[in-house]
Amino acid sequence: MADDIDLWEAHSGWWQEGFTDGADPEYVEQIMPLAANLLEGFDRVLDVGTGEGQVARLATDLGSSLVVGIDPTANQVVEAAKRGGGPAYARSGADALPFADASFDAVVACLVFEHIEAVDDAIDEVARVLRPGGRFAFFLNHPLLQTPGSGWIDDQTLDPPEQYWRIGPYLVEDNSIEEVEKDVFIPFIHRPMSRYVNAMADAGLTLRRMLEPAPPPGFLARAAEYQAAATIPRLLVLVAEREVG
């Protein structure tokens, strides 16, 4: 775990420069609008794995009176505080949240749980700090279609040649360090979708909606090869509710 945190500390600038303040079309065109839709109307919001705080600031902009962002990475929390915008920030892991039971009306986790080892404890903590009837907006890289080893295959051995999306070993949980770009190494944990859904059910979180949006135009425009994957979702969003009683 310490090594994973060290990697995030070392590469926090890669995240801040490449995925915030309008730099990434998937966030601008897809993730932020979805988060806005799912968080609107909730007064007390917790952003788990807040990074530099862009989703937390969004919740404040939507009118939430109390917004807190937590992240285990010191460089991210410091940057989030510098960028301001209304939320409060704290350094904390997701598996031991420093809040009382039922403290929040909504919890959001945006592309975070792929990097959390203690997944059951973290989901239990989300359920604990949510009020009964509160919402959990759970954004993941799609566990099936973004499995390690998946990708577009141009098969020239067939006649005529065929292109298809290769799916890696989906059922095998995998904890690995990936070089996401030159000299930038980030820890990722692949789990099947059932692992998350069953952990949520065990914690008293009832699944209400599941979203699998198509890749947005800005992402597809980055390179010609992405056009062929326009029907392959990169994102999975699970919308759950804390059970009442």
N, C-alpha and C positions, 0 to 999 in steps of 0.2 A: 504493500500500500504506500509506504514512504517513497519508494522509487517512482510510483505512478504520480504522486503529488509533485515530486521533483521535476518530472517531465513536463507537467502542466505549468509549473513555475517557470521553467526554462523557455517554454514556447508560448507563454501567454500573449506575447506581442503578435505572434502569428495569428492567433484567434482575433485579437482586437483589431488588427489591420485588415484582415481578410473577410470578416463575417459581421461587422458592425458598421453603424453609421452609413448604411446604404451601399456597402462594398459588395455584398453578396445578393444576387438576384433571387435565390431561393428564400432568403429571409425577407427581402423586400416584397416580393410578389406573392409569397405563399405562407411562410411561417408566421410572420407578424400579423397579416390579416386574419388568419385562423385563430391565433392567440387572442386578438382583439375581440373576435366574435364570441369566443368561449369564456372570456373573463369579464365581459361587459355586464354590469349590474351587480357584481360581487364587491362588497365593501372592504373586507379584510383579506388581503391576498399575500400568499407566500410563494416566492420564486426559488425553487430548489435548483442549485447549480446555476446561479444567476450570471456567472461570468462577469462581464463589465456592466451588466445591469440593463441591457436594452429591453428585455421583456418586462422587468420590474418598472422601468420608466413608462412603458406603454400602459401598464395597469394604472399608474398614477394619472396619466393623461386621460384615461377612461373615466376618472372620477372616484376611484377607490380611495377611501380616507386613510387606510393603513396598508402600506405595502412594504414588505421586508424581503430582501434578497440574501440568500446564504450561499457560500461557496467555500470549499476547502483550500483554495489557492489564494495566497496572500496578495500576489500581484494583481489578481482579478478584483479582489475586494477593494484594494487601494484605488485602482483605476475607476471602479464603479463609484466610489465616494467622490473622486475628483470630478466625474461627469455629472454628479448631482441629479437634479430632476425630481426630487421629492422622496424617493424610497429611503429606508434605512437599510444598512448592510451589516452583516456579521460573518465572521469566518467560522464555518462549521461543516462537518460532514453530514450527509443525508441520513445516516443510520443512527444518529443521536441528536435530534433537533432540540435546541435549547428553548423550547416553548411549552406552555401548559397545554393540557388537553383542550380540544375544541377552540383553539385560538383563532382559527381562520375560516373564512367562508369558502375560499377556493385556494387550491394549490396547483401550481403549474411546474412541470419539469420538461424542459425543451432540449432534446438530444443530449441527455445527461446520464440516463441509466445504463447506456452502453459503456460507461466508464466507472460504474459503481460495482465493487466486488460484493458487498454485503447487501444484496438486492432484497432479500426477505425482510431484513431489519429496516431497510430504507422505506419499503412500501408500508410496513407496519407503522413507521413513524409518520408517514403521510396521513394514514388513516387516523392515527391518534390525535394529530393536531387539527384535523378537520372537524367542524361542527357536524352534527347529524344533518343530512341533507345537503352538505357541502359538496363542491365539485372538485374532481381531480382531472386536470387536462394534461395528458401524458403523451408527449411527442417522442417518437423513436425513429431512427433509421429503420426502414422496413425489415423486420427480422428474416423474412423469407427471401425477398428479392434483392436485398443488400447483404446477403450472407457472404462471409469471407470466401474468396475464390469465384464469386459470381461475376458476370460481365458479358458483354456482347461478343459472340463468336462468329467469325466469318469462315464457314466450313467449305473449303474448296475441294474436299474429297467427294462431295456429292455432285451428281449431274442432273439438273443444273445446280450450281453452288447455292448454298442456303445460309441465311443468317438467323441466329436464334440466341436467346438469353440463357446463359449457363447459370444454374443454381448450384452453389457449393454445398458442403455437408451440413444441411440445415439442422438436423437433430442433434448434432454434436456441439455441446457448449465449448466455446473457444475463447481463451484469454491470450491476447497477443499484443505486441507492440508493432504498429504500422508506421512506415515512413510515408506520411501523407503528401509531402513534397520534399525536395532535396534538403537533407539534414534536419528535418522536422519529424520527430518521432512521438507518437501519441498512443496511449494504451486504449485498446478496445476489447469489449467482452461481447461475444455473440451468444445469444440464447434464443431458443425457439419461442414463438409468441405465446404458446401455452404456459411457459414458465412464468411470464408476467401476469397473464390473465388469472391463473390459478393462485398466484401469490396475492393478487388483489382480492379475489374471492375469499381467501383465508383471512384477510385483514378486514373484511366487512365492507369492501368497496364493490358496488354493483355496476357492471358495465352498462352504459346507456346508449352509446353511439360508437361506431368505428369508422374512421375516415381514411381513405387511400387515394389522395389527390394525385392527378397526373403531374409530372414535372412541369414547372411553369415556363412560359415562353423565354424569359431571360436566361434561364439555365440551358434550354435547348439551343439557344442562339450562340452559345459559347464555342461550339465546334460542330462540324457537320455530322460527325459520328453519333452525337447525342440524339439527332433527329430520329434515328432508327429505334431508339429506346423510349419514344414518346408515350408508349402504352405501358411502360414499366414503372410503377410508383417507387419513388425513393423514400417516401415518408409514410409513416403509420401514426395515426392519432387515435388514442383510446380516451373516451370521455366517460368517467365513472362518477358515482355518487356515493357518499358515505351513508351506510344504512341507518335508518332511524329506529331506535329502540333496541 
